[in-house]
Amino acid sequence: MSDIETAESILKGSQLCLSCGLCCQGVMEKAAVLEPNEIELAKELKLEYFMTCDGIHKFRLPCPLVNENVCTVYNNRHPRVCSEFQCLLLDQILNDEISLEASLIIVHKIKKYINLIKGKISFIDKSKSKSFMDNVQDCWDSQQDLNEELFFDIGACRYLIFRHIMSPSKPYSIDRLFFHQYSFEKIDR
């Protein structure tokens, strides 16, 4: 790949990220990893962070520093995970395996399901302090608002995320969410 093609792929990747933002919204993960030397940065940025039982520091998602899919501190100081995370769609754009237009259609479909699901869960946390995953898990656990139509929407959203967003080499929190009593095989890509 030439330098020009690489620069074009990076530009397309940036356009995808600015149009998507699912990783920052807590759709695949409830929290993002902080490096040990980033605790002070998390405090400065007023990120809600915690330590897991295995000693890993994380900050809660959705990220409060994101406004309309744009990180308000990205050009300054931000946790390393924010610039290093790459979803499957971004990997495919950077490798010229998918067009920007096709990837944006996929993102639009996922967001459509997320909005449908949010609209059907009556007790959803509107303050944005809970991740999408937490809200859906609360619905699932309580069985409140859960009906055949919502079950289908959650399944379709989960499928699209697994098929198009999640890198097959990385375990995600969403793996343990939704239908944990059923076995879903990841599709070879």
N, C-alpha and C positions, 0 to 999 in steps of 0.2 A: 504494500500500500504506500503510495507516495505521500509526501508531507501535506500536499493540498488535500488529498483524499482523507488523510487523518484529521486535518483541521476541520473539514466539512463534517466528518463523523462526530467529532467532539461538539461542534456547534449544534448538530441535530440532537445529540445526547442532552445538551443543555436545554434545548427547546422541549424535549420530552419531560425532563425533570421539572421544569417550570410549569408545564401543563398538568403534571401528574400530582406529585407530592404525597402519594399514598404511604410512602415509607415514614414520613414525618407525622402523618395523621394517626398512627397507631392501628393501621389496618392489618399488618402482618405481625407486628410485635407490640407488646405492651410497654416496652422500655428499650433504650439503646445503651450500649456499653460505653462507659467512661474509662479512660486509661487512669492508672493511679495518680499520675501527675496532673490530671485534669479536674481534680476535686475543687481546687481554688477557683478555677475557671467556671465550674458549675455554680459555685456560690456567687461569683460576680454576675453571671448571667441570670441568676435567680431560677435555675432549673431545679425542679423537685427531684432529688436523687436519693438513692438508698443503696444498701449493700445486701447482696444476695447471701444465702446461707453458705455458699462456697467462696465468699470473699470478693466477689466481683461487684464493682460499683456500676450502677446504671442510673439513667435519668428517665423519668416517665414520659410516655407519649400519650396523646398528641403533644408535640413540642409547642410550648407557648410562644416561641420566638418566630413561628411561621405565620405569615399573614398573607392569605390568598395564594398559597403555594410558594411564596417567596420567603426565604429565610432573612430575617431582619439583621442578622449578624454574620452571615456567611462570608462577606468580603472582609471582615475583621477577624476576630478570634472565635473559633467554634470547635466543638469536640471533633476529634479525628474521624470518628465513625461517620460524621456527616459528609465528609468529602470522599471517604473510601467506599461507602456502601454502593453496590451496583446490583440492581435487580436484573432479572433475565432479559427483560425488554431493553434495558440500557446496554447490556452486553451484546445483544443482537444488533442494535443500532451501531455500536462502535465497531462491530465486525462486518458491517454491511450485509447482515442476514435478513433484515426487515426494514421497510421504509418507515420514515417518520410518520407518514399519513396512516399506515396500517397500525403502527403502535399507538397512535392517538385514538384510533377507533376502539382499540382494545381497552385503553384507559377509560374512555367515555362509557363503554359498556359496564365496566366494573363500578364506576362512580354512579351510574344509573341504578345498579342493584343496591349499592350502599344507601343511596337516597331513598329507594323503595323500602328497604329494610328499616331505616331510621323512621320513616313515616308510619310504619306499621307497629312499631314498638311504642306503646303509649307512655311508658315511664322512662324513656331514654334521657340521659343526662344532657340537657341542653347547654350546660355551662362549659362544655368541652374539657372538663377536668378528667373525664373518663375516656379511655380509648374506645374506638368502635368495637374492638374485640371484647372489652369488658362489658359494654352494653348488651351485645349479643349474647354473651355468656350468661349475664343476669337473666335475660329473657329465657334462654334455654333452661337454666336451672330452675327458675320459678314456674315455667310453663305458661306464664302470663302472656297473653297475646299470641301464643304459638298456635298456629293453625296450618292447614295443608299448604296454603298459598305462601305464607311466611317461610315455612320449612323449605319449599321449593326455591324461593328467592335466596335464602341463606346458602342452600346447596349450590345453586348456580353461581353465586358470587364466589364461594369457596373454590369451585372448579376453575373459574376464570383466573383467580389469583394463583392457584397451583399451576395451571397450565401456562400462564403467560408472564407472571411476575416473579415467582419464587425460583431462585437458583436451586437446581436439584442437589447441589453439594452442601447446602447449608440447612441445618435444622431451624425451623421457625416456631415461635410460640403458637402460631395458628395451627400447626400440626396437632396440637393437643386440644384444640378448640373445635367445636361443632362436631357432632356425630362421633364422639370418641368411642362409642360402642360399636361403630361400624368400621370396617377396614377399607380404606381407599388406597389403591396403589397409585403411586406417582407415574405419570405417563413419560415414556422415553421421549426425549426431545431431539 
